[in-house]
């Protein structure tokens, strides 16, 4: 059991840290594209996981969930969430111009918020191609002894988890900024006021199982879709 716990923690949390590093870097890179170098000046324009990892949210809590799932007998333990240090940016510095006109602040903030989740989608898609190549080369998929293809599939599921969790429209998750900048201004202000008042309550509900209930069905569907793609392509 101890050996299995260690193996699951190393493989799962290790890959989660890499996925989170790309997620946070993508936020900083998009802000930089729109003219704000705040993240770059703070040393966050890098794929080095150490620059983005938070001891509690990136390592501690995901490790706890993986250990608990392994003890409970889960064959494929995956934490339903993970987070890095919030990517820093200064909204008023998002001043990139196209055709001589400054991009609207709301549009720039929308792209910055979406950059993280989209990076996880891209990672999942690229890794799916890699898994297909590994299976074609003879690597077994979904075996008790982790193969490269199995680890690749787990990385895909982790990225789907980060994508879905971060799109939940509850502050400080990316989904709240996405929704705020998509709503008409009057509705956005009402939404912001409600979320500011209820964000801690909503986050508590998510961490006590609400996020798992929202995300798990979609993750199962996406994972099934990936398996179907791999089976079709091999």
N, C-alpha and C positions, 0 to 999 in steps of 0.2 A: 504493500500500500504506500509506504513512504517513497519508494522508488518511483511509483506511478505519479504520486503528487509532485515530486521534483520534476519529473519529465514534463508533465502537463503545465506546470508553472513556467518552466524555462521556455518551452516551445510557444505556449499561448501568450504569456505576458511579454516575452521577447518580441514576438511578431506584432503584438498590439502597440508596443512602444515605437516600433518602426513606422507603423501606419499613422500613429498620432503625430510623429515628427513630420511626416509628409503633409498631413492635414494642416498643422500650424504653419509650416513653411509656406504652404499655398496661400493662406490668408495674408501673410507678410509680403509675399511676392506680388499678389494682386494689388495690395495697397501701394506697394512701390511702383507698380505699373501705372497707377493713377496719380502718382506724384508725391506720395508720402513715404519718406525714408525713416520714419520713427522706428519701425521694427529693425531695419538694417542697422541703425545707430545703436540699438540696444543688443546687437549680436544675435538677432533671431532670424536673419536672412541666411539660414544654413539648414542643411539636412542632418546635422549632428543631433542625435536624440537627446543628448545631455542639455542642449540649449532649450529644449521644449518640455522635458519631462518634469512632472510634479510628483514629489515623493508619495503623496496620498492618492491623488486622482489618477495618476498614470501607472503607479506601481502597487501601492498598498491595497486599495479597495479591489482592483481587478484580481490581484493575487488571492485575496480573501475569498472572492466568489469562485475562482477556479479551484481552490482547495476544498471549499464546501461542496461544490458540484462533484469533485472527484470522490470525496468521502461518501456522497450520496449514491455513487455508482454510475454517474454520467459517463458514457463512453466517449463523448465529444464535448468536453467542458469549454464553454465560451462565455466570457463575461458580457452582460447585456449593455455595458457602457464602458467608456474610458474617456479621459480628458487630459489635455496638456495644460501648460501655462497659457492663459489667454493671450492671443496674438495682439500686440500693441499697435494701435494706429491712431492718428489724429484726424478726425473727420474733416476739419477745415483745411487740411493740407492735401486733400484729395482734389487737386485742381488741374488735372490733365485736360488739355484742349484738343478737340477734333474739329477741323475746318474752321479754326479760329474761335470756336465757342467752348466754354468750359462745360465739362460733363456735369449734369445735375448731381448734387450731393447724394440724393436718395438712390440714384442709379449706381453711383460709385460704391456706396455702402452695400447695396444689394449684391454687386459682383464680389466684393470683399467677403461678405458673409457666405456666399455660395461657393467660393473657391475651395474651402476646406472639404465640404461634403463631395463636391465634384471630383476632387483629387482622390478620394476614397473609391469613388465609382470607377475612375480611370485605373487605379491600382487593381481593382477587382477584375476589370475587363482584361488588362494586360496579363494578370496572373492566370486567368482562365486559358488564355492562349498557351502559356507556359505549361499548365497542367495537361492540356491536350497533347502537347509535344512529349511530355514525360510519359503519359499513358501509352502513346504510340511507340515509345522507346522501350516499353515493357515494364514500366513502374506500376505497381499495384496501387489501387485507389481505395481509401476507406478500409484499411487493414488495422488490426490491433497494434502491430508493430509499425510505428510511423515511417512511411516512405516519403520521398521528396514530393511525390504527387499528393499524398495525404496532407503534408504540411502546407503545400500550396493551396489545397482546397480549404484548409482551416484559415489561411491568410485571406482568402476570398470572403469567407463568412465573417471574419473579424471586420473587414472593410465595409461589408454591407451593414454590420451592426453599428459601426461608427457613423456611417452615412445616415441611417434611419434615426438613431438616437439624437444626433445633432440637428436634425430637421424638425424635431418636436418643438412647437412654438411656445416655449417657456424660457424666460430669461434665466441664465445668460447663454442659453444654447443658440446656435446659429439660426435655427428656425424662427426664433422670435424677431431677429433683425430682418430676415427674409420677408416674413409676413408683414412687419411694420412698414417696410418700404414698398410692398405691393398694394397695401390697402389705400383707399382714398384718404386724404389728410385728416378729415374729421374722424373717421373710423379708426385710423391709426393712433390718434391721440387718445381716444377712449380705450383702445386695446392696451396702449402703453400704461395708462393709469391703472387699469385693472391688474395687469401683470405685475406692476411694481408693488401693488398691495398684496398680491397672492403668490408671488414667485416662490417664496420659501415653503409655503403650504404645498404648492404644485410640485416642487422639486422633491419634497418629502414623500408625496404620493408616488412619484416616479421611482424613487429609490427603494420604496417598500414593496415594489412589485408591479407598479403601474406601467413602467417602461417596458418590462418584460412582456406584460400582457398585450401592449400595443405593438411591440416590435416582433415578438416571436413568430406570429402567424405569417407576417410578411417575409421574415428571414427564412422560414421554412420553404415558402414558395420560391424565393430567389435561389436558395440552395438547390432546390429540386430542379429549377430551371438550368442552373449551371451543370448539374449532373446529366440532365437531358442533352445539353449542348455537347458535353464531353463524350457521351455515348454516341451521339450522332456523328461527331467529328472523328471518332476512332473506330 
